[in-house]
Structures are given as C-alpha cells and as structure tokens.
Amino acid sequence: MRIKDKVLPGKLLLLFAVILVLGGLLLSGCTVKSKPIGWSGVTVTNDALFVASLEGELVGLNKSDGNRLWPDCSLETSKGTTAFYGIPAAEGDLVYIGGYDGRVYTVSSTTGYRGWVYPPDGNLEPIIGGLLLSGEKVYFGCNDGKVYAINTAELRKEWEFSTGDKIWSIPVISGETIYISSFDKKVYALNAADGTEKWHFEADGAIASTPLVYNNTVYFGSFDRHVYAVDAADGSLRWRSEIEAGKWFWAQPAASDNIIYAPNLDGKVYVLNAENGYELAAPIELNSPITSSPVVVGDKVVIASQEGRVFSLDTGSNRVNTPIFKVKNDDEGIFAPLVASEGVIYIHAQTSKNDTLYAVDVETGREIWVPVSLS
C-alpha cells in the first residue's frame, strides 16, 4: 500500500536542525553552532508519565488524565539548558535522564525536585541514547564511544567499556548480558556485572539503532542498509537480509510471531522472517522517513512516520490500511520512539519550537485526554 505524502515547512525546519546537530557529531573536527533540538521519548510507570521537553525541562504527568504532577523541573545548568534525545528511566522515587551536555540527571518522581547529577563535576560527551536501569546500576552509551555503568546507591562509576566510535543506541539487557551498538560497525555483548566483553559482531556499516533481543537472537539494522540477526550467546551471524533498503536503518526493529518489522529512513517498513531474514511481504510504504521506534500492542505493530501520522499494522495480514491517528498541527513531526501501556500509545510530537504529548487508544484511535503542550 502506498500512502501519499506532502512536504511541510515546519517538519523540514526541524529535520534540518536535527541533521545539522547530529550530523556535526558524525563529522570529526566539525563545529556545529546550531542549538540541539532533542526528541525525548516517554517512560511510563503504573500511574505516571515522564518526558523531557524542548525547553530542557522534565515533565511529570498523571497517566489517567495528563495533568501535571508538579511544576516542570528545569534541568538548566550554569551553561544554560540542554537537549534530551533519550527516554527517561524511572525506578522508586527517582527518574533518570541523560543529556546532550554529557550528564545524567535525577529528579524526584513525587516532588519534581532535582537530585544528584553524574558526573558531579564536569561533563562527559553528549549522551544521545536513553538509559538502562537494572538493579542498582544505570547503564548508558556516550558520544565518546564508551559504555558506562554507574552505581546509583553510591553515586560512583563501577566500570566503563570503550568501543571504537560514537554510541547513540540504548543499552539492552537480557539475563546478565548488556547488548549495545556503536558507530564502529559493531554490536557488543558485555558482562553486566563488570563490563568485560563476551563477544562482538562487526557489520558492514555504522550502527545507530538499538538492538532487539528476541528468541535468543540479537536483531539490528545498519547504515549499510541491511538488517542483521546474530546469536545472542556467541555473536555468530545467523543471517544478513538479502533486501537492501533505500536508506539507513535508524529505529529499533520490532518483533511479533517470529516476524521482524524493520522501519527505515526510506519511509518503508521491511517485513522479514525472524529465522532466515527472507521477506514475508512487500515493504510497507509510509512515504515519510521513520525515525521513531515502533511498539507491539497485542496483534498490532504501531508505527509513526516523521510527517506525524501513526499507523497500526496487523501482524496477521501484514497490512496497514489507514492511519489510526494524525497529529493536530500540520507542522508537527514524530521523531521520538513510541511507548505503549495498557492499550494506549503515547506520542511525543514536535516542531523546532514547541512540542506536544498525545495519548491515543490503539484500537479506536481516540485520544484519551486533551493533548498536553510541553513547551
């Protein structure tokens, strides 16, 4: 199915700003003066949502009605506000989020007061991916090419591991192993306890997307325009997709019923057999780049395009008919990953100057509360 698209100036402005900022991180020695935009994802707890706004504030919302839990918490430092690209992580009374300024911030989920910051003095390089909380550790990758494990109880670094290039993905844990990708074309499996390497696999292109661990296999897309599947235990190659996409794979793939759904910046979703990588259906054409990682809700895969439309793909037929939802403002785009909870999808849409959070019922496409302006 082909879905018509129109190019909107507001989205082009935001995309251009993103390309300038993140493109500068790709080019060594290149100084980019444009202010980072940021596109924070949403984290969901039992009764609350947490997301960072374009203004550099952490916003806490009541899950049932979208009302604010407390006045927005500014994470501004002496150097001004920072951008947030990753998804916050929440546990107990703390919400954790990594910033473009190279610091991890904590905020009380009940009061909105800012807590400890890591590092307490100075900064790391930009943190583009989200954080992983597991046990008493927070794990994250950094633009300096390192993976960090921070002890949240003692506020100290437990270990770090160096890859060969920048890291923009989110660490994923399965059992006692951390999986993370790097621009050095590799996916790494690390011991969660001490950061020692178990194995690595090298693709033919840089990797920005977060790996997906599914059925003892690690799936990921690469800038070489192929999807890979490697054994989660030893890193051996299971398959490399025969299909070559039109552009880079950026978003994390999704999996359901032994099928891999891999969105691409060419505006298509590739439908692959999880066992062998063969195409099970023609690519689904949304005709707008896909940066946002999709989510599986029951028998549906929910996918958002940059132009601001959200689609529900039926996993039985591998078909998508009409969008279940479209953002209210024509110049809003969707770059942040989607998140779902109890049949509701949460969508962070934005322009270069403002951003909105939507809560939409997956089955009906109905908004469950009035859209919340975050800026």
C-alpha positions as CSV (number, residue, x, y, z in Angstrom):
1,M,0.0,0.0,0.0
2,R,1.3,3.5,-0.9
3,I,0.3,6.5,1.2
4,K,0.6,10.0,-0.3
5,D,2.8,12.5,1.4
6,K,3.2,16.2,1.4
7,V,6.3,18.1,2.5
8,L,5.6,20.6,5.2
9,P,7.9,23.5,6.0
10,G,7.8,23.1,9.8
11,K,8.9,19.5,9.6
12,L,11.6,20.4,7.2
13,L,12.9,23.0,9.6
14,L,13.0,20.5,12.5
15,L,14.6,17.8,10.3
16,F,17.2,20.3,9.1
17,A,18.1,21.3,12.6
18,V,18.4,17.7,13.6
19,I,20.7,17.0,10.7
20,L,22.9,20.0,11.5
21,V,23.3,19.0,15.1
22,L,23.6,15.2,14.9
23,G,25.5,15.5,11.6
24,G,28.1,17.5,13.4
25,L,28.6,14.7,15.8
26,L,29.3,12.4,12.8
27,L,31.9,14.6,11.3
28,S,35.1,14.7,13.4
29,G,36.5,18.2,13.7
30,C,33.3,19.9,12.6
31,T,31.9,22.5,14.9
32,V,28.1,22.9,14.7
33,K,26.7,26.1,16.2
34,S,23.0,25.2,15.9
35,K,21.3,24.6,19.2
36,P,20.4,20.9,19.8
37,I,16.7,20.2,19.4
38,G,16.2,17.0,21.3
39,W,13.3,14.5,21.0
40,S,12.9,12.7,24.3
41,G,10.8,9.5,24.4
42,V,8.3,8.8,27.2
43,T,8.7,6.5,30.1
44,V,5.6,5.0,31.8
45,T,5.1,3.8,35.4
46,N,2.0,2.4,37.0
47,D,0.3,5.8,37.3
48,A,2.7,8.4,35.7
49,L,4.5,9.5,32.6
50,F,7.8,11.3,32.3
51,V,9.2,13.1,29.3
52,A,11.7,15.9,28.6
53,S,10.5,19.0,26.7
54,L,12.2,21.1,24.1
55,E,12.8,23.6,26.9
56,G,15.1,21.2,28.7
57,E,12.6,20.5,31.5
58,L,11.5,17.1,32.8
59,V,7.7,16.9,32.7
60,G,5.8,14.6,35.0
61,L,2.2,13.8,34.1
62,N,-0.7,11.8,35.6
63,K,-1.2,8.8,33.4
64,S,-5.0,8.9,33.7
65,D,-5.7,12.5,32.7
66,G,-2.5,14.1,31.5
67,N,-2.4,16.6,34.4
68,R,1.0,17.7,35.6
69,L,2.3,16.1,38.8
70,W,4.4,19.1,39.7
71,P,5.7,22.3,38.1
72,D,8.1,21.3,35.3
73,C,11.6,20.6,36.6
74,S,14.2,22.7,34.8
75,L,17.5,20.9,34.3
76,E,19.3,24.1,33.4
77,T,22.9,24.4,34.4
78,S,25.3,27.3,34.6
79,K,25.8,26.8,30.8
80,G,22.0,27.0,30.1
81,T,19.5,24.4,29.0
82,T,20.4,21.1,27.4
83,A,18.7,18.9,24.9
84,F,17.4,15.4,25.7
85,Y,17.2,12.7,23.0
86,G,16.9,9.6,25.1
87,I,14.0,8.0,27.0
88,P,14.0,8.7,30.8
89,A,14.1,5.7,33.1
90,A,12.2,5.5,36.4
91,E,12.6,3.4,39.5
92,G,11.3,4.1,43.0
93,D,11.2,7.8,43.7
94,L,13.8,8.7,41.0
95,V,13.6,9.5,37.3
96,Y,16.9,9.3,35.4
97,I,17.7,11.0,32.1
98,G,20.8,11.6,30.1
99,G,21.5,14.9,28.4
100,Y,23.2,16.2,25.4
101,D,25.5,18.1,27.8
102,G,27.0,14.8,28.9
103,R,25.4,14.5,32.3
104,V,22.9,12.1,33.9
105,Y,20.2,13.9,35.9
106,T,17.9,12.5,38.6
107,V,14.6,14.0,39.6
108,S,12.2,13.0,42.3
109,S,9.1,11.5,40.8
110,T,6.9,12.7,43.6
111,T,8.1,16.3,44.1
112,G,9.9,17.2,40.9
113,Y,13.0,18.3,42.8
114,R,16.3,17.7,41.1
115,G,18.6,15.1,42.8
116,W,22.1,14.0,42.1
117,V,23.9,14.6,38.9
118,Y,26.6,12.4,37.3
119,P,29.4,13.3,36.9
120,P,29.1,15.7,39.9
121,D,31.8,17.9,38.4
122,G,32.4,18.4,34.7
123,N,30.7,16.7,31.8
124,L,31.1,13.6,29.6
125,E,30.5,13.9,25.9
126,P,26.9,14.1,24.6
127,I,24.5,11.3,25.7
128,I,22.2,10.6,22.7
129,G,20.6,7.3,23.6
130,G,18.5,6.6,26.6
131,L,19.4,5.0,29.9
132,L,19.0,1.4,31.1
133,L,18.2,0.8,34.8
134,S,18.9,-2.6,36.2
135,G,19.5,-3.5,39.9
136,E,21.5,-0.7,41.4
137,K,23.1,0.3,38.2
138,V,22.3,2.7,35.4
139,Y,23.9,1.9,32.0
140,F,24.3,4.2,29.1
141,G,26.4,4.8,26.0
142,C,28.1,8.1,25.2
143,N,29.4,10.0,22.2
144,D,32.9,9.3,23.5
145,G,32.4,5.7,22.4
146,K,32.2,4.4,25.9
147,V,29.6,2.4,27.8
148,Y,29.2,3.4,31.4
149,A,27.8,1.6,34.4
150,I,27.0,3.9,37.4
151,N,26.2,2.6,40.9
152,T,23.0,4.5,41.8
153,A,23.3,3.8,45.5
154,E,26.9,5.0,45.9
155,L,27.0,7.5,43.0
156,R,30.2,6.2,41.5
157,K,31.3,4.6,38.3
158,E,31.5,0.9,38.5
159,W,33.0,0.3,35.1
160,E,33.4,1.6,31.6
161,F,34.0,-0.1,28.3
162,S,35.4,1.5,25.2
163,T,34.1,0.8,21.7
164,G,35.8,2.2,18.6
165,D,33.4,5.1,17.9
166,K,30.3,7.0,19.0
167,I,27.3,5.4,20.7
168,W,23.8,6.6,20.0
169,S,21.8,3.5,20.9
170,I,20.2,2.4,24.2
171,P,21.8,-0.5,26.1
172,V,19.6,-3.6,26.3
173,I,19.9,-6.3,29.0
174,S,19.0,-9.9,28.8
175,G,19.9,-12.1,31.7
176,E,23.4,-11.0,32.7
177,T,24.4,-9.5,29.4
178,I,24.3,-5.9,28.1
179,Y,23.9,-5.5,24.3
180,I,24.8,-2.2,22.7
181,S,25.7,-1.0,19.2
182,S,28.3,1.5,18.1
183,F,29.3,3.6,15.1
184,D,32.4,1.4,14.8
185,K,30.0,-1.0,12.9
186,K,29.9,-3.4,15.9
187,V,27.4,-4.8,18.3
188,Y,28.8,-5.7,21.7
189,A,27.8,-8.2,24.3
190,L,29.1,-7.2,27.7
191,N,29.0,-8.7,31.2
192,A,26.6,-6.6,33.1
193,A,28.5,-7.1,36.4
194,D,32.0,-5.9,35.3
195,G,31.8,-4.7,31.7
196,T,34.1,-7.3,30.3
197,E,33.4,-8.2,26.6
198,K,31.8,-11.5,25.8
199,W,31.8,-11.0,22.1
200,H,31.3,-8.5,19.3
201,F,29.9,-8.8,15.8
202,E,31.0,-6.4,13.0
203,A,28.6,-5.4,10.3
204,D,29.4,-3.6,7.1
205,G,28.2,-0.2,8.2
206,A,27.8,2.0,11.3
207,I,25.0,1.2,13.7
208,A,22.9,3.8,15.4
209,S,19.8,1.8,16.2
210,T,19.2,0.0,19.5
211,P,19.5,-3.8,19.2
212,L,16.4,-6.0,19.7
213,V,16.9,-9.2,21.7
214,Y,14.2,-11.8,20.6
215,N,14.2,-15.6,20.8
216,N,17.9,-15.7,21.8
217,T,18.8,-13.6,18.8
218,V,20.0,-10.0,18.5
219,Y,18.5,-8.1,15.6
220,F,19.6,-4.7,14.4
221,G,19.7,-2.5,11.3
222,S,22.8,-0.9,10.0
223,F,23.8,2.2,7.9
224,D,24.8,-0.4,5.2
225,R,21.0,-0.6,4.6
226,H,20.8,-4.3,5.8
227,V,19.2,-6.0,8.8
228,Y,21.3,-8.5,10.8
229,A,20.5,-11.4,13.1
230,V,23.3,-12.7,15.4
231,D,23.3,-15.4,18.0
232,A,22.8,-13.8,21.5
233,A,25.1,-16.3,23.1
234,D,28.2,-16.1,20.9
235,G,27.6,-13.4,18.4
236,S,27.8,-15.7,15.3
237,L,25.9,-14.5,12.3
238,R,22.5,-16.1,11.7
239,W,21.6,-14.0,8.7
240,R,22.0,-10.8,6.9
241,S,19.0,-9.6,5.0
242,E,19.1,-10.0,1.2
243,I,16.9,-7.0,0.8
244,E,18.8,-3.7,0.8
245,A,16.8,-0.7,2.0
246,G,16.9,2.6,0.3
247,K,18.4,4.5,3.2
248,W,19.8,3.9,6.7
249,F,18.1,1.8,9.4
250,W,17.7,4.2,12.4
251,A,14.8,3.0,14.6
252,Q,14.9,-0.2,16.7
253,P,13.1,-3.1,14.9
254,A,10.0,-4.7,16.4
255,A,9.2,-8.4,16.6
256,S,5.9,-10.4,16.8
257,D,5.1,-14.0,16.0
258,N,8.5,-14.7,14.6
259,I,8.4,-11.8,12.3
260,I,10.8,-8.8,12.3
261,Y,9.4,-5.4,11.4
262,A,12.3,-3.1,10.5
263,P,11.4,0.6,9.8
264,N,13.8,2.6,7.6
265,L,14.5,6.2,6.7
266,D,13.3,5.5,3.2
267,G,9.8,5.5,4.5
268,K,9.3,1.8,4.4
269,V,8.8,-1.0,6.9
270,Y,10.5,-4.2,5.9
271,V,8.8,-7.5,7.0
272,L,11.3,-10.3,7.5
273,N,11.2,-13.9,8.7
274,A,12.9,-13.9,12.1
275,E,14.5,-17.3,11.3
276,N,16.1,-16.7,8.0
277,G,15.7,-13.0,7.1
278,Y,13.6,-13.7,4.0
279,E,10.9,-11.1,3.1
280,L,7.5,-12.3,4.0
281,A,5.6,-9.4,2.3
282,A,6.4,-6.4,0.2
283,P,7.8,-3.5,2.2
284,I,5.0,-1.3,3.7
285,E,5.3,2.2,2.2
286,L,4.5,5.1,4.5
287,N,6.3,7.6,2.2
288,S,7.8,9.5,5.1
289,P,11.1,8.7,6.9
290,I,10.7,6.6,10.1
291,T,12.9,7.7,13.0
292,S,10.6,6.7,15.8
293,S,10.9,3.1,17.1
294,P,7.6,1.1,16.8
295,V,5.9,-0.9,19.5
296,V,3.9,-4.1,19.6
297,V,0.5,-3.9,21.1
298,G,-1.4,-7.2,21.1
299,D,-1.7,-8.3,17.5
300,K,-0.6,-5.0,16.1
301,V,2.6,-3.2,15.4
302,V,2.2,0.6,15.8
303,I,4.5,2.7,13.7
304,A,4.8,6.5,13.5
305,S,6.2,8.4,10.5
306,Q,8.1,11.7,10.7
307,E,5.2,13.5,9.0
308,G,3.1,13.0,12.1
309,R,0.9,10.0,11.3
310,V,0.6,6.8,13.3
311,F,-0.3,3.5,11.7
312,S,-1.5,0.2,13.0
313,L,-0.1,-2.8,11.2
314,D,-2.0,-6.1,11.5
315,T,0.5,-8.9,12.2
316,G,-1.8,-11.5,10.8
317,S,-2.1,-10.0,7.3
318,N,1.0,-7.7,7.5
319,R,-1.2,-4.9,6.0
320,V,-1.8,-1.3,7.1
321,N,-4.9,0.4,5.9
322,T,-5.4,4.0,7.1
323,P,-3.6,5.9,9.9
324,I,-5.2,5.4,13.3
325,F,-4.1,8.9,14.3
326,K,-2.6,12.1,12.9
327,V,-1.1,15.0,15.0
328,K,-3.3,18.1,15.3
329,N,-0.8,20.6,14.0
330,D,0.3,20.1,10.4
331,D,3.9,21.3,11.1
332,E,4.5,18.7,13.9
333,G,6.6,15.7,13.3
334,I,7.3,12.5,15.2
335,F,10.9,11.6,15.9
336,A,10.8,10.2,19.4
337,P,10.2,6.5,20.0
338,L,6.6,5.4,20.7
339,V,5.7,3.8,24.0
340,A,2.6,1.8,24.9
341,S,0.9,0.9,28.1
342,E,-2.4,-0.9,28.7
343,G,-3.6,-0.4,25.1
344,V,-2.7,3.3,25.0
345,I,0.1,4.7,22.8
346,Y,2.0,7.8,23.9
347,I,3.3,10.1,21.1
348,H,5.7,12.9,21.6
349,A,5.4,15.2,18.5
350,Q,7.2,18.4,17.9
351,T,8.3,21.3,15.7
352,S,11.6,23.1,16.2
353,K,9.8,25.5,18.7
354,N,7.2,23.5,20.5
355,D,6.2,20.0,21.4
356,T,3.0,18.1,22.3
357,L,2.2,14.8,24.1
358,Y,-0.7,12.7,22.8
359,A,-2.3,9.7,24.4
360,V,-4.2,7.5,21.9
361,D,-6.3,4.3,22.2
362,V,-4.7,1.8,19.8
363,E,-8.0,0.1,19.0
364,T,-10.1,3.1,18.3
365,G,-7.6,5.9,17.5
366,R,-9.4,8.0,20.1
367,E,-7.5,10.5,22.3
368,I,-8.0,9.6,25.9
369,W,-7.1,13.1,27.2
370,V,-6.6,16.5,25.8
371,P,-3.1,16.9,24.2
372,V,-0.6,18.3,26.5
373,S,1.7,21.2,25.4
374,L,5.1,20.5,26.9
375,S,6.8,23.8,25.9
